[in-house]
Amino acid sequence: MREQATIEVNRLWEALRAVKDPEFPVSVVDLGLIYALRVEGEGRVVVDMTYTSTACGCMEWIEEDIRRCLLQEPGVEEVIINVVWDPPWTKERMNEAARQRFREWGISL
């Protein structure tokens, strides 16, 4: 019988920093797209997230990157992604690292 690894939520948040938005190569965490991340039961991770727009053409790509990333973490066997639109994403959700990248690209916020 395989021993169940303890899933560390902080480690999952850190792992998600590797997932970039394809349109702006900034972490989905830094962009503020991840609203919640929790462990439910053995091996199941649930992600509540949003997008910058309902017309985002990269939704499936980003969700697959999130699944792939989290499934590499010890103890994670299943990833469920809930896309939520309320509250809507705004630029205020971005952290300072993301804001700095946008400024470097000449994009005003």
Order of alpha helices (4+ residues) and beta strands (2+ residues): alpha-beta-beta-alpha-beta-alpha
